[in-house]
Amino acid sequence: MRPVLGASQPPPVTSGQSLEALGALTPVEIARLKEQRIFSVDDLLRIARNAAGRNGLSKLNLQVGLGNLLDLASVLALPMLPAPVAESLLRIDVRSVSDFVQRDAAELARLLTGQLEQPIKPEDVLIWQQEAREFIALPLPSRRASQHNGHR
């Protein structure tokens, strides 16, 4: 196969963390996913990228619900977050990327410090939140035009 010239897509968001890192699946559900050759969060996100994959995943009847599970996986897959930070966010009940960017940075810093046993400053959380906001923002034509005009 040859790539189509000029066609480019953003790199897929991936996470190599284990399914256990999601903290929302029972051992039986993890076993069912592994029977379907879904061994990591990356595998889960890859399968869920198309309608057939989402349909197959929904037939597994996971207790947490597929939408909620994918929200959790999206937190683990945020490229700006070190894996221990992303996993800690799930342990402190951050349930989605939008939840993460809307939460109070000082409170998150306090909770992350307790989880990681390493000082996390609110400024660090604010930076991660801003990067996550930019990462999930829709690519609006007006934004591209203003960026293009600003670089002249």
Residue pairs with C-beta under 8 A, 6 or more apart in sequence:
12 45
12 46
12 49
13 45
13 74
13 77
13 78
13 79
14 42
14 45
14 46
14 77
15 40
15 41
15 42
15 45
15 73
15 76
15 77
15 83
15 86
16 40
16 41
16 42
17 40
17 41
17 42
17 76
17 83
17 86
17 87
18 39
18 40
18 41
19 25
19 30
19 33
19 34
19 38
19 39
19 40
19 41
19 44
20 30
21 41
21 76
21 87
21 90
22 41
22 69
22 72
22 73
22 76
22 90
23 72
23 90
23 91
24 64
24 68
24 69
24 72
24 90
25 33
25 62
25 63
25 64
25 69
26 63
29 60
29 62
29 63
32 60
33 39
33 44
33 60
36 47
36 56
36 60
37 43
38 44
38 47
41 73
41 76
41 77
42 77
44 57
44 69
44 70
44 73
45 70
45 73
45 74
45 77
46 53
47 53
47 54
47 56
47 57
48 54
48 57
48 66
48 70
48 73
54 66
57 66
58 66
62 69
64 72
68 95
71 95
71 96
71 97
72 90
72 95
72 96
74 96
74 97
75 81
75 86
75 89
75 90
75 94
75 95
75 96
75 97
75 100
76 83
76 86
76 87
76 90
77 86
78 86
78 97
78 100
78 128
78 132
78 135
79 135
80 128
80 131
80 132
80 135
81 89
81 128
81 132
84 116
85 112
85 116
85 120
85 128
88 111
88 112
88 115
88 116
89 100
89 108
89 112
91 115
92 108
92 111
92 112
92 115
94 100
94 103
94 108
97 132
97 135
97 136
98 136
100 108
100 128
100 129
100 132
101 129
101 132
101 133
101 136
103 129
105 122
105 123
105 125
105 126
105 129
106 122
106 125
108 120
108 122
108 125
109 120
109 121
109 122
109 124
109 125
112 120
112 125
113 119
113 120
137 143
